[in-house]
């Protein structure tokens, strides 16, 4: 199945390093340039807002998915009206499920506990064989190094079964992210095609 949309998880705060906001804008621009749709948490502040602005200012399409109780916390209602599609859910569980359903790949920029929880859930579903969608850690300035070290530690200690299903891409340069996702998708599609041919022999 071709990549048509990319889900981006990231902070609703800007963070202390200006590089985080810049990365958000650059990723949004790249998503738009490749003709893909952004699916994200609907926030218009912080890095979330930067990614959405990057897509919209370059002619791309944006779907925001946000629970009602977070609208005034993570967004401004005026800015929400600029999104191509806005879905307001009743709770976080519905939000995450809809984001998963509408996305063909996942990218994680710097963020906090909520961002971490979202990508870990996607990794968990991958480990359980629920999806084979590409996952990327946008490791801006080494932000995700502690997380990646922990994952490697858990793998080394034997707590990540079926580890071959939990292999997120780790990419430092924002402009490399979308091309890497598209390349990974092509490789996966090609290998499935070969498996289908072999099974018929």
N, CA and C atoms as an extended XYZ file, in Angstrom:
603
Properties=species:S:1:pos:R:3:atomname:S:1:resname:S:1:resid:I:1 pbc="F F F"
N         0.846       -1.188        0.000 N   UNK     1
C         0.000        0.000        0.000 CA  UNK     1
C         0.886        1.245        0.000 C   UNK     1
N         0.741        2.119       -0.965 N   UNK     2
C         1.616        3.292       -1.059 CA  UNK     2
C         1.426        4.261        0.103 C   UNK     2
N         2.491        4.987        0.410 N   UNK     3
C         2.441        5.984        1.472 CA  UNK     3
C         1.688        7.212        0.964 C   UNK     3
N         0.606        7.534        1.637 N   UNK     4
C        -0.169        8.729        1.273 CA  UNK     4
C        -0.198        9.752        2.407 C   UNK     4
N         0.011        9.278        3.629 N   UNK     5
C        -0.058       10.188        4.774 CA  UNK     5
C         0.987        9.804        5.808 C   UNK     5
N         1.473       10.811        6.513 N   UNK     6
C         2.465       10.596        7.561 CA  UNK     6
C         1.952       11.210        8.856 C   UNK     6
N         1.947       10.407        9.897 N   UNK     7
C         1.572       10.890       11.218 CA  UNK     7
C         2.819       11.416       11.914 C   UNK     7
N         2.716       12.595       12.484 N   UNK     8
C         3.843       13.167       13.218 CA  UNK     8
C         3.458       13.352       14.679 C   UNK     8
N         4.236       12.747       15.562 N   UNK     9
C         4.092       12.933       16.996 CA  UNK     9
C         5.161       13.929       17.437 C   UNK     9
N         4.793       14.895       18.255 N   UNK    10
C         5.763       15.889       18.714 CA  UNK    10
C         5.168       16.726       19.830 C   UNK    10
N         5.989       17.585       20.403 N   UNK    11
C         5.565       18.376       21.540 CA  UNK    11
C         4.648       19.532       21.179 C   UNK    11
N         3.752       19.851       22.102 N   UNK    12
C         2.900       21.034       21.937 CA  UNK    12
C         3.610       22.260       22.515 C   UNK    12
N         4.823       22.053       23.023 N   UNK    13
C         5.692       23.131       23.477 CA  UNK    13
C         6.843       23.277       22.480 C   UNK    13
N         7.497       24.435       22.437 N   UNK    14
C         8.588       24.622       21.482 CA  UNK    14
C         9.894       23.965       21.896 C   UNK    14
N        10.055       23.673       23.198 N   UNK    15
C        11.332       23.154       23.655 CA  UNK    15
C        12.347       24.280       23.787 C   UNK    15
N        13.487       23.977       24.360 N   UNK    16
C        14.489       25.010       24.625 CA  UNK    16
C        15.422       25.273       23.440 C   UNK    16
N        15.566       24.285       22.569 N   UNK    17
C        16.469       24.435       21.425 CA  UNK    17
C        15.674       24.884       20.199 C   UNK    17
N        16.012       26.028       19.601 N   UNK    18
C        15.314       26.507       18.400 CA  UNK    18
C        15.339       25.507       17.251 C   UNK    18
N        16.287       24.568       17.317 N   UNK    19
C        16.392       23.562       16.256 CA  UNK    19
C        15.152       22.676       16.187 C   UNK    19
N        14.431       22.536       17.307 N   UNK    20
C        13.249       21.678       17.322 CA  UNK    20
C        12.123       22.281       16.469 C   UNK    20
N        11.875       23.576       16.644 N   UNK    21
C        10.847       24.251       15.854 CA  UNK    21
C        11.246       24.261       14.385 C   UNK    21
N        12.520       24.528       14.128 N   UNK    22
C        13.013       24.552       12.744 CA  UNK    22
C        12.830       23.186       12.090 C   UNK    22
N        13.082       22.126       12.856 N   UNK    23
C        12.906       20.771       12.330 CA  UNK    23
C        11.442       20.497       12.017 C   UNK    23
N        10.551       20.991       12.878 N   UNK    24
C         9.125       20.812       12.642 CA  UNK    24
C         8.693       21.469       11.337 C   UNK    24
N         9.110       22.702       11.134 N   UNK    25
C         8.752       23.411        9.905 CA  UNK    25
C         9.330       22.711        8.673 C   UNK    25
N        10.581       22.293        8.782 N   UNK    26
C        11.243       21.638        7.654 CA  UNK    26
C        10.578       20.308        7.310 C   UNK    26
N        10.180       19.555        8.334 N   UNK    27
C         9.498       18.286        8.072 CA  UNK    27
C         8.161       18.543        7.390 C   UNK    27
N         7.430       19.561        7.872 N   UNK    28
C         6.155       19.903        7.242 CA  UNK    28
C         6.338       20.269        5.777 C   UNK    28
N         7.355       21.050        5.496 N   UNK    29
C         7.646       21.440        4.111 CA  UNK    29
C         7.949       20.220        3.252 C   UNK    29
N         8.717       19.288        3.791 N   UNK    30
C         9.080       18.076        3.061 CA  UNK    30
C         7.859       17.189        2.796 C   UNK    30
N         6.982       17.080        3.787 N   UNK    31
C         5.760       16.286        3.605 CA  UNK    31
C         4.927       16.863        2.466 C   UNK    31
N         4.776       18.184        2.448 N   UNK    32
C         4.013       18.847        1.388 CA  UNK    32
C         4.690       18.673        0.036 C   UNK    32
N         6.014       18.805        0.009 N   UNK    33
C         6.764       18.713       -1.246 CA  UNK    33
C         6.633       17.341       -1.888 C   UNK    33
N         6.429       16.322       -1.068 N   UNK    34
C         6.280       14.958       -1.597 CA  UNK    34
C         4.813       14.590       -1.850 C   UNK    34
N         3.930       15.561       -1.720 N   UNK    35
C         2.519       15.323       -2.011 CA  UNK    35
C         1.813       14.434       -1.012 C   UNK    35
N         2.292       14.438        0.221 N   UNK    36
C         1.696       13.599        1.248 CA  UNK    36
C         0.861       14.438        2.206 C   UNK    36
N        -0.024       13.786        2.932 N   UNK    37
C        -0.872       14.460        3.916 CA  UNK    37
C        -0.289       14.289        5.307 C   UNK    37
N        -0.340       15.368        6.080 N   UNK    38
C         0.055       15.301        7.487 CA  UNK    38
C        -1.143       14.912        8.333 C   UNK    38
N        -0.945       13.919        9.179 N   UNK    39
C        -1.919       13.570       10.212 CA  UNK    39
C        -1.218       13.837       11.535 C   UNK    39
N        -1.832       14.637       12.395 N   UNK    40
C        -1.159       14.952       13.649 CA  UNK    40
C        -2.194       15.294       14.720 C   UNK    40
N        -1.703       15.632       15.909 N   UNK    41
C        -2.576       15.799       17.061 CA  UNK    41
C        -3.397       17.059       17.114 C   UNK    41
N        -3.368       17.878       16.065 N   UNK    42
C        -4.276       19.020       15.973 CA  UNK    42
C        -3.826       20.280       16.682 C   UNK    42
N        -2.740       20.215       17.430 N   UNK    43
C        -2.273       21.403       18.146 CA  UNK    43
C        -1.728       22.465       17.202 C   UNK    43
N        -1.870       23.710       17.591 N   UNK    44
C        -1.357       24.807       16.760 CA  UNK    44
C        -0.242       25.560       17.478 C   UNK    44
N         0.210       25.008       18.602 N   UNK    45
C         1.282       25.616       19.374 CA  UNK    45
C         2.520       24.726       19.332 C   UNK    45
N         3.658       25.277       19.709 N   UNK    46
C         4.879       24.495       19.814 CA  UNK    46
C         5.301       23.839       18.523 C   UNK    46
N         5.944       22.690       18.652 N   UNK    47
C         6.439       21.973       17.477 CA  UNK    47
C         5.271       21.480       16.629 C   UNK    47
N         4.166       21.112       17.275 N   UNK    48
C         2.987       20.673       16.527 CA  UNK    48
C         2.540       21.757       15.552 C   UNK    48
N         2.462       22.967       16.041 N   UNK    49
C         2.055       24.076       15.189 CA  UNK    49
C         3.042       24.326       14.073 C   UNK    49
N         4.344       24.140       14.357 N   UNK    50
C         5.375       24.358       13.352 CA  UNK    50
C         5.260       23.361       12.203 C   UNK    50
N         4.998       22.101       12.534 N   UNK    51
C         4.846       21.083       11.490 CA  UNK    51
C         3.643       21.404       10.611 C   UNK    51
N         2.507       21.706       11.239 N   UNK    52
C         1.292       22.012       10.471 CA  UNK    52
C         1.503       23.243        9.597 C   UNK    52
N         2.146       24.275       10.152 N   UNK    53
C         2.405       25.490        9.381 CA  UNK    53
C         3.324       25.201        8.205 C   UNK    53
N         4.307       24.325        8.430 N   UNK    54
C         5.222       23.964        7.354 CA  UNK    54
C         4.520       23.299        6.189 C   UNK    54
N         3.526       22.460        6.511 N   UNK    55
C         2.749       21.794        5.455 CA  UNK    55
C         1.832       22.793        4.751 C   UNK    55
N         1.065       23.539        5.528 N   UNK    56
C         0.067       24.446        4.963 CA  UNK    56
C         0.702       25.558        4.127 C   UNK    56
N         1.825       26.096        4.581 N   UNK    57
C         2.456       27.200        3.860 CA  UNK    57
C         3.117       26.747        2.568 C   UNK    57
N         3.197       25.428        2.386 N   UNK    58
C         3.763       24.884        1.151 CA  UNK    58
C         2.723       24.126        0.331 C   UNK    58
N         1.453       24.445        0.584 N   UNK    59
C         0.377       23.898       -0.234 CA  UNK    59
C        -0.041       22.487        0.067 C   UNK    59
N         0.363       21.954        1.230 N   UNK    60
C         0.012       20.580        1.570 CA  UNK    60
C        -1.298       20.466        2.314 C   UNK    60
N        -1.677       19.226        2.600 N   UNK    61
C        -2.941       18.923        3.261 CA  UNK    61
C        -2.688       18.452        4.690 C   UNK    61
N        -3.541       18.919        5.611 N   UNK    62
C        -3.362       18.606        7.024 CA  UNK    62
C        -4.654       18.111        7.650 C   UNK    62
N        -4.556       16.991        8.348 N   UNK    63
C        -5.663       16.480        9.156 CA  UNK    63
C        -5.248       16.570       10.621 C   UNK    63
N        -5.992       17.335       11.397 N   UNK    64
C        -5.738       17.449       12.822 CA  UNK    64
C        -6.756       16.645       13.602 C   UNK    64
N        -6.291       15.888       14.590 N   UNK    65
C        -7.177       15.059       15.401 CA  UNK    65
C        -6.902       15.378       16.869 C   UNK    65
N        -7.891       15.932       17.538 N   UNK    66
C        -7.662       16.421       18.892 CA  UNK    66
C        -8.896       16.180       19.767 C   UNK    66
N        -8.704       15.755       21.013 N   UNK    67
C        -9.855       15.588       21.906 CA  UNK    67
C       -10.352       16.950       22.380 C   UNK    67
N       -11.619       17.035       22.643 N   UNK    68
C       -12.246       18.302       23.019 CA  UNK    68
C       -11.538       18.971       24.195 C   UNK    68
N       -11.153       18.188       25.198 N   UNK    69
C       -10.591       18.798       26.405 CA  UNK    69
C        -9.208       19.419       26.185 C   UNK    69
N        -8.565       19.097       25.037 N   UNK    70
C        -7.243       19.655       24.769 CA  UNK    70
C        -7.267       20.829       23.793 C   UNK    70
N        -8.423       21.145       23.258 N   UNK    71
C        -8.496       22.190       22.231 CA  UNK    71
C        -7.904       23.501       22.722 C   UNK    71
N        -8.294       23.943       23.879 N   UNK    72
C        -7.804       25.233       24.368 CA  UNK    72
C        -6.421       25.140       25.008 C   UNK    72
N        -5.973       23.924       25.288 N   UNK    73
C        -4.669       23.743       25.906 CA  UNK    73
C        -3.557       23.667       24.850 C   UNK    73
N        -3.826       22.957       23.746 N   UNK    74
C        -2.797       22.725       22.743 CA  UNK    74
C        -3.012       23.524       21.464 C   UNK    74
N        -4.135       24.247       21.377 N   UNK    75
C        -4.430       24.932       20.125 CA  UNK    75
C        -5.168       26.239       20.382 C   UNK    75
N        -5.229       27.050       19.343 N   UNK    76
C        -6.094       28.227       19.354 CA  UNK    76
C        -7.197       27.943       18.353 C   UNK    76
N        -8.418       28.195       18.741 N   UNK    77
C        -9.557       27.823       17.892 CA  UNK    77
C        -9.503       28.508       16.523 C   UNK    77
N        -8.978       29.728       16.484 N   UNK    78
C        -8.860       30.426       15.197 CA  UNK    78
C        -7.928       29.668       14.255 C   UNK    78
N        -6.787       29.235       14.771 N   UNK    79
C        -5.803       28.532       13.947 CA  UNK    79
C        -6.316       27.171       13.494 C   UNK    79
N        -7.125       26.535       14.328 N   UNK    80
C        -7.680       25.235       13.943 CA  UNK    80
C        -8.499       25.340       12.663 C   UNK    80
N        -9.110       26.501       12.447 N   UNK    81
C        -9.912       26.689       11.242 CA  UNK    81
C        -9.102       26.679        9.966 C   UNK    81
N        -7.782       26.771       10.070 N   UNK    82
C        -6.927       26.772        8.887 CA  UNK    82
C        -6.587       25.365        8.414 C   UNK    82
N        -6.859       24.365        9.233 N   UNK    83
C        -6.564       22.985        8.855 CA  UNK    83
C        -7.539       22.524        7.775 C   UNK    83
N        -7.079       21.627        6.906 N   UNK    84
C        -7.945       21.115        5.844 CA  UNK    84
C        -9.036       20.212        6.405 C   UNK    84
N        -8.691       19.504        7.484 N   UNK    85
C        -9.652       18.600        8.115 CA  UNK    85
C        -9.389       18.601        9.614 C   UNK    85
N       -10.426       18.760       10.385 N   UNK    86
C       -10.308       18.749       11.845 CA  UNK    86
C       -11.285       17.735       12.416 C   UNK    86
N       -10.755       16.823       13.211 N   UNK    87
C       -11.576       15.812       13.861 CA  UNK    87
C       -11.427       15.996       15.371 C   UNK    87
N       -12.528       16.248       16.045 N   UNK    88
C       -12.512       16.401       17.493 CA  UNK    88
C       -13.083       15.131       18.114 C   UNK    88
N       -12.278       14.478       18.924 N   UNK    89
C       -12.680       13.208       19.522 CA  UNK    89
C       -13.122       13.405       20.971 C   UNK    89
N       -13.735       12.355       21.516 N   UNK    90
C       -14.231       12.458       22.893 CA  UNK    90
C       -13.140       12.210       23.920 C   UNK    90
N       -12.059       11.483       23.520 N   UNK    91
C       -10.990       11.219       24.468 CA  UNK    91
C        -9.692       10.878       23.742 C   UNK    91
N        -8.635       10.640       24.507 N   UNK    92
C        -7.321       10.348       23.938 CA  UNK    92
C        -7.293        9.012       23.202 C   UNK    92
N        -8.008        8.038       23.713 N   UNK    93
C        -8.005        6.723       23.083 CA  UNK    93
C        -8.564        6.797       21.662 C   UNK    93
N        -9.663        7.500       21.507 N   UNK    94
C       -10.253        7.653       20.179 CA  UNK    94
C        -9.317        8.441       19.276 C   UNK    94
N        -8.680        9.459       19.823 N   UNK    95
C        -7.733       10.264       19.043 CA  UNK    95
C        -6.626        9.390       18.477 C   UNK    95
N        -5.986        8.596       19.349 N   UNK    96
C        -4.855        7.779       18.918 CA  UNK    96
C        -5.272        6.728       17.892 C   UNK    96
N        -6.451        6.152       18.092 N   UNK    97
C        -6.927        5.134       17.155 CA  UNK    97
C        -7.169        5.741       15.771 C   UNK    97
N        -7.778        6.913       15.735 N   UNK    98
C        -8.045        7.572       14.448 CA  UNK    98
C        -6.743        8.002       13.768 C   UNK    98
N        -5.780        8.461       14.551 N   UNK    99
C        -4.485        8.830       13.980 CA  UNK    99
C        -3.821        7.611       13.344 C   UNK    99
N        -3.907        6.484       14.027 N   UNK   100
C        -3.326        5.248       13.490 CA  UNK   100
C        -4.023        4.833       12.189 C   UNK   100
N        -5.341        4.845       12.200 N   UNK   101
C        -6.110        4.427       11.034 CA  UNK   101
C        -5.808        5.262        9.796 C   UNK   101
N        -5.597        6.554        9.979 N   UNK   102
C        -5.433        7.473        8.859 CA  UNK   102
C        -3.991        7.658        8.416 C   UNK   102
N        -3.059        6.946        9.047 N   UNK   103
C        -1.639        7.161        8.765 CA  UNK   103
C        -0.976        5.931        8.169 C   UNK   103
N        -0.050        6.200        7.247 N   UNK   104
C         0.708        5.118        6.606 CA  UNK   104
C         2.129        5.015        7.135 C   UNK   104
N         2.557        5.987        7.932 N   UNK   105
C         3.890        5.988        8.533 CA  UNK   105
C         3.868        6.927        9.730 C   UNK   105
N         4.869        6.791       10.600 N   UNK   106
C         4.910        7.567       11.828 CA  UNK   106
C         6.285        8.176       12.043 C   UNK   106
N         6.305        9.474       12.350 N   UNK   107
C         7.555       10.172       12.642 CA  UNK   107
C         7.429       10.820       14.014 C   UNK   107
N         8.473       10.688       14.820 N   UNK   108
C         8.463       11.271       16.150 CA  UNK   108
C         9.549       12.326       16.269 C   UNK   108
N         9.125       13.568       16.394 N   UNK   109
C        10.024       14.683       16.668 CA  UNK   109
C        10.165       14.824       18.189 C   UNK   109
N        11.039       15.702       18.663 N   UNK   110
C        11.145       15.908       20.107 CA  UNK   110
C         9.801       16.248       20.750 C   UNK   110
N         9.614       15.797       21.965 N   UNK   111
C         8.378       16.044       22.697 CA  UNK   111
C         8.493       15.504       24.101 C   UNK   111
N         7.373       15.483       24.806 N   UNK   112
C         7.366       15.054       26.195 CA  UNK   112
C         6.766       13.679       26.405 C   UNK   112
N         6.161       13.494       27.559 N   UNK   113
C         5.627       12.186       27.935 CA  UNK   113
C         4.553       11.710       26.965 C   UNK   113
N         3.670       12.621       26.540 N   UNK   114
C         2.616       12.233       25.604 CA  UNK   114
C         3.178       11.755       24.280 C   UNK   114
N         4.190       12.456       23.785 N   UNK   115
C         4.841       12.067       22.530 CA  UNK   115
C         5.479       10.694       22.667 C   UNK   115
N         6.168       10.491       23.782 N   UNK   116
C         6.816        9.208       24.035 CA  UNK   116
C         5.787        8.084       24.097 C   UNK   116
N         4.699        8.334       24.788 N   UNK   117
C         3.648        7.316       24.937 CA  UNK   117
C         3.064        6.928       23.585 C   UNK   117
N         2.899        7.915       22.713 N   UNK   118
C         2.297        7.637       21.402 CA  UNK   118
C         3.177        6.744       20.542 C   UNK   118
N         4.471        7.065       20.443 N   UNK   119
C         5.326        6.250       19.584 CA  UNK   119
C         5.596        4.880       20.202 C   UNK   119
N         5.644        4.793       21.527 N   UNK   120
C         5.852        3.492       22.168 CA  UNK   120
C         4.660        2.576       21.901 C   UNK   120
N         3.463        3.137       21.899 N   UNK   121
C         2.287        2.323       21.590 CA  UNK   121
C         2.353        1.798       20.161 C   UNK   121
N         2.779        2.652       19.233 N   UNK   122
C         2.909        2.217       17.838 CA  UNK   122
C         3.969        1.128       17.715 C   UNK   122
N         5.073        1.269       18.439 N   UNK   123
C         6.107        0.230       18.441 CA  UNK   123
C         5.569       -1.067       19.029 C   UNK   123
N         4.757       -0.956       20.070 N   UNK   124
C         4.159       -2.140       20.690 CA  UNK   124
C         3.259       -2.864       19.711 C   UNK   124
N         2.416       -2.103       19.001 N   UNK   125
C         1.532       -2.716       18.007 CA  UNK   125
C         2.344       -3.385       16.896 C   UNK   125
N         3.472       -2.790       16.535 N   UNK   126
C         4.337       -3.403       15.533 CA  UNK   126
C         4.897       -4.716       16.032 C   UNK   126
N         5.354       -4.741       17.293 N   UNK   127
C         5.897       -5.955       17.886 CA  UNK   127
C         4.862       -7.066       17.922 C   UNK   127
N         3.596       -6.681       18.114 N   UNK   128
C         2.511       -7.662       18.180 CA  UNK   128
C         1.980       -8.040       16.802 C   UNK   128
N         2.605       -7.488       15.754 N   UNK   129
C         2.210       -7.841       14.396 CA  UNK   129
C         0.946       -7.164       13.910 C   UNK   129
N         0.563       -6.067       14.559 N   UNK   130
C        -0.669       -5.375       14.165 CA  UNK   130
C        -0.468       -4.442       12.979 C   UNK   130
N         0.780       -4.108       12.662 N   UNK   131
C         1.034       -3.262       11.491 CA  UNK   131
C         2.493       -3.399       11.071 C   UNK   131
N         2.788       -2.973        9.852 N   UNK   132
C         4.162       -2.962        9.339 CA  UNK   132
C         4.493       -1.572        8.788 C   UNK   132
N         3.839       -0.565        9.328 N   UNK   133
C         4.041        0.793        8.844 CA  UNK   133
C         5.403        1.330        9.315 C   UNK   133
N         6.095        2.090        8.462 N   UNK   134
C         7.393        2.643        8.862 CA  UNK   134
C         7.281        3.534       10.087 C   UNK   134
N         8.300        3.447       10.957 N   UNK   135
C         8.377        4.277       12.160 CA  UNK   135
C         9.727        4.973       12.162 C   UNK   135
N         9.730        6.255       12.495 N   UNK   136
C        10.972        7.032       12.462 CA  UNK   136
C        11.137        7.852       13.738 C   UNK   136
N        12.337        7.798       14.303 N   UNK   137
C        12.716        8.742       15.344 CA  UNK   137
C        13.526        9.842       14.670 C   UNK   137
N        12.987       11.059       14.660 N   UNK   138
C        13.730       12.206       14.144 CA  UNK   138
C        14.647       12.656       15.282 C   UNK   138
N        15.870       12.208       15.222 N   UNK   139
C        16.788       12.365       16.353 CA  UNK   139
C        17.525       13.708       16.290 C   UNK   139
N        16.764       14.775       16.409 N   UNK   140
C        17.292       16.125       16.295 CA  UNK   140
C        18.252       16.430       17.451 C   UNK   140
N        19.498       16.687       17.116 N   UNK   141
C        20.490       16.985       18.142 CA  UNK   141
C        20.674       15.873       19.157 C   UNK   141
N        20.382       14.638       18.749 N   UNK   142
C        20.524       13.505       19.665 CA  UNK   142
C        19.435       13.420       20.716 C   UNK   142
N        18.310       14.106       20.477 N   UNK   143
C        17.245       14.160       21.487 CA  UNK   143
C        16.801       12.783       21.952 C   UNK   143
N        16.676       11.830       21.030 N   UNK   144
C        16.125       10.530       21.378 CA  UNK   144
C        17.185        9.509       21.800 C   UNK   144
N        18.451        9.915       21.924 N   UNK   145
C        19.503        8.965       22.294 CA  UNK   145
C        19.207        8.204       23.587 C   UNK   145
N        18.743        8.856       24.665 N   UNK   146
C        18.446        8.104       25.897 CA  UNK   146
C        17.354        7.049       25.689 C   UNK   146
N        16.331        7.400       24.907 N   UNK   147
C        15.248        6.456       24.623 CA  UNK   147
C        15.767        5.255       23.814 C   UNK   147
N        16.571        5.545       22.827 N   UNK   148
C        17.094        4.477       21.979 CA  UNK   148
C        18.036        3.569       22.767 C   UNK   148
N        18.782        4.152       23.694 N   UNK   149
C        19.658        3.345       24.548 CA  UNK   149
C        18.837        2.411       25.435 C   UNK   149
N        17.706        2.920       25.936 N   UNK   150
C        16.837        2.101       26.770 CA  UNK   150
C        16.248        0.947       25.965 C   UNK   150
N        15.815        1.217       24.745 N   UNK   151
C        15.260        0.167       23.888 CA  UNK   151
C        16.318       -0.905       23.621 C   UNK   151
N        17.540       -0.477       23.325 N   UNK   152
C        18.616       -1.440       23.091 CA  UNK   152
C        18.914       -2.250       24.352 C   UNK   152
N        18.836       -1.591       25.506 N   UNK   153
C        19.043       -2.294       26.779 CA  UNK   153
C        17.957       -3.357       26.988 C   UNK   153
N        16.702       -2.999       26.744 N   UNK   154
C        15.606       -3.957       26.895 CA  UNK   154
C        15.761       -5.116       25.918 C   UNK   154
N        16.198       -4.799       24.704 N   UNK   155
C        16.418       -5.854       23.710 CA  UNK   155
C        17.538       -6.787       24.168 C   UNK   155
N        18.622       -6.204       24.664 N   UNK   156
C        19.751       -7.002       25.124 CA  UNK   156
C        19.420       -7.878       26.318 C   UNK   156
N        18.491       -7.413       27.139 N   UNK   157
C        18.090       -8.174       28.322 CA  UNK   157
C        16.966       -9.164       28.025 C   UNK   157
N        16.574       -9.259       26.766 N   UNK   158
C        15.606      -10.274       26.362 CA  UNK   158
C        14.147       -9.939       26.582 C   UNK   158
N        13.829       -8.636       26.674 N   UNK   159
C        12.447       -8.254       26.930 CA  UNK   159
C        11.704       -7.743       25.697 C   UNK   159
N        12.385       -7.712       24.566 N   UNK   160
C        11.694       -7.329       23.332 CA  UNK   160
C        11.670       -8.559       22.435 C   UNK   160
N        10.558       -9.277       22.498 N   UNK   161
C        10.433      -10.451       21.653 CA  UNK   161
C        10.056      -10.003       20.231 C   UNK   161
N        10.367      -10.834       19.272 N   UNK   162
C        10.114      -10.504       17.863 CA  UNK   162
C        10.725       -9.130       17.539 C   UNK   162
N        11.962       -8.948       17.964 N   UNK   163
C        12.642       -7.659       17.829 CA  UNK   163
C        12.735       -7.200       16.374 C   UNK   163
N        12.687       -8.156       15.439 N   UNK   164
C        12.769       -7.788       14.024 CA  UNK   164
C        11.563       -6.949       13.593 C   UNK   164
N        10.494       -6.984       14.382 N   UNK   165
C         9.305       -6.194       14.059 CA  UNK   165
C         9.361       -4.793       14.677 C   UNK   165
N        10.364       -4.563       15.511 N   UNK   166
C        10.507       -3.252       16.161 CA  UNK   166
C        11.853       -2.658       15.755 C   UNK   166
N        11.897       -2.149       14.543 N   UNK   167
C        13.124       -1.569       14.012 CA  UNK   167
C        12.843       -0.186       13.425 C   UNK   167
N        12.573        0.786       14.282 N   UNK   168
C        12.321        2.140       13.777 CA  UNK   168
C        13.583        2.717       13.148 C   UNK   168
N        13.378        3.538       12.144 N   UNK   169
C        14.502        4.242       11.544 CA  UNK   169
C        14.910        5.371       12.484 C   UNK   169
N        16.184        5.626       12.587 N   UNK   170
C        16.702        6.734       13.388 CA  UNK   170
C        17.426        7.679       12.440 C   UNK   170
N        16.874        8.884       12.288 N   UNK   171
C        17.385        9.816       11.276 CA  UNK   171
C        17.653       11.174       11.910 C   UNK   171
N        18.852       11.696       11.674 N   UNK   172
C        19.232       12.984       12.249 CA  UNK   172
C        18.812       14.172       11.380 C   UNK   172
N        18.925       14.005       10.054 N   UNK   173
C        18.646       15.106        9.131 CA  UNK   173
C        17.181       15.079        8.687 C   UNK   173
N        16.474       16.161        8.938 N   UNK   174
C        15.035       16.209        8.656 CA  UNK   174
C        14.726       15.946        7.183 C   UNK   174
N        15.526       16.493        6.294 N   UNK   175
C        15.245       16.341        4.863 CA  UNK   175
C        15.386       14.898        4.383 C   UNK   175
N        15.991       14.047        5.199 N   UNK   176
C        16.168       12.636        4.815 CA  UNK   176
C        14.986       11.769        5.242 C   UNK   176
N        14.112       12.303        6.081 N   UNK   177
C        13.064       11.482        6.696 CA  UNK   177
C        12.045       10.957        5.685 C   UNK   177
N        11.406       11.861        4.932 N   UNK   178
C        10.366       11.412        3.995 CA  UNK   178
C        10.947       10.497        2.918 C   UNK   178
N        12.085       10.839        2.307 N   UNK   179
C        12.668        9.905        1.330 CA  UNK   179
C        12.962        8.532        1.929 C   UNK   179
N        13.411        8.489        3.186 N   UNK   180
C        13.705        7.202        3.826 CA  UNK   180
C        12.433        6.387        4.026 C   UNK   180
N        11.342        7.053        4.384 N   UNK   181
C        10.058        6.371        4.554 CA  UNK   181
C         9.594        5.782        3.226 C   UNK   181
N         9.680        6.566        2.172 N   UNK   182
C         9.248        6.106        0.857 CA  UNK   182
C        10.115        4.952        0.371 C   UNK   182
N        11.414        5.014        0.663 N   UNK   183
C        12.322        3.932        0.276 CA  UNK   183
C        12.011        2.666        1.060 C   UNK   183
N        11.779        2.807        2.363 N   UNK   184
C        11.446        1.653        3.203 CA  UNK   184
C        10.164        0.992        2.694 C   UNK   184
N         9.181        1.804        2.302 N   UNK   185
C         7.917        1.277        1.800 CA  UNK   185
C         8.128        0.500        0.509 C   UNK   185
N         8.988        1.003       -0.364 N   UNK   186
C         9.273        0.318       -1.629 CA  UNK   186
C         9.943       -1.027       -1.375 C   UNK   186
N        10.882       -1.044       -0.424 N   UNK   187
C        11.585       -2.294       -0.092 CA  UNK   187
C        10.607       -3.318        0.476 C   UNK   187
N         9.729       -2.868        1.372 N   UNK   188
C         8.737       -3.764        1.972 CA  UNK   188
C         7.793       -4.325        0.923 C   UNK   188
N         7.326       -3.461        0.025 N   UNK   189
C         6.412       -3.891       -1.039 CA  UNK   189
C         7.100       -4.890       -1.955 C   UNK   189
N         8.375       -4.643       -2.253 N   UNK   190
C         9.126       -5.529       -3.133 CA  UNK   190
C         9.321       -6.898       -2.505 C   UNK   190
N         9.657       -6.926       -1.221 N   UNK   191
C         9.875       -8.205       -0.537 CA  UNK   191
C         8.587       -9.008       -0.437 C   UNK   191
N         7.465       -8.320       -0.245 N   UNK   192
C         6.182       -9.017       -0.201 CA  UNK   192
C         5.843       -9.613       -1.557 C   UNK   192
N         6.194       -8.880       -2.608 N   UNK   193
C         5.952       -9.380       -3.955 CA  UNK   193
C         6.761      -10.635       -4.233 C   UNK   193
N         8.008      -10.649       -3.756 N   UNK   194
C         8.860      -11.823       -3.924 CA  UNK   194
C         8.313      -13.005       -3.138 C   UNK   194
N         7.821      -12.747       -1.932 N   UNK   195
C         7.258      -13.823       -1.098 CA  UNK   195
C         6.024      -14.411       -1.770 C   UNK   195
N         5.222      -13.545       -2.407 N   UNK   196
C         4.012      -14.012       -3.084 CA  UNK   196
C         4.378      -14.921       -4.250 C   UNK   196
N         5.426      -14.555       -4.985 N   UNK   197
C         5.871      -15.372       -6.127 CA  UNK   197
C         6.383      -16.712       -5.647 C   UNK   197
N         7.199      -16.694       -4.581 N   UNK   198
C         7.758      -17.929       -4.037 CA  UNK   198
C         6.654      -18.873       -3.559 C   UNK   198
N         5.619      -18.301       -2.931 N   UNK   199
C         4.532      -19.140       -2.387 CA  UNK   199
C         3.748      -19.844       -3.493 C   UNK   199
N         3.793      -19.283       -4.699 N   UNK   200
C         3.061      -19.875       -5.820 CA  UNK   200
C         3.851      -20.972       -6.516 C   UNK   200
N         5.170      -21.016       -6.227 N   UNK   201
C         6.017      -22.012       -6.885 CA  UNK   201
C         5.825      -23.400       -6.306 C   UNK   201
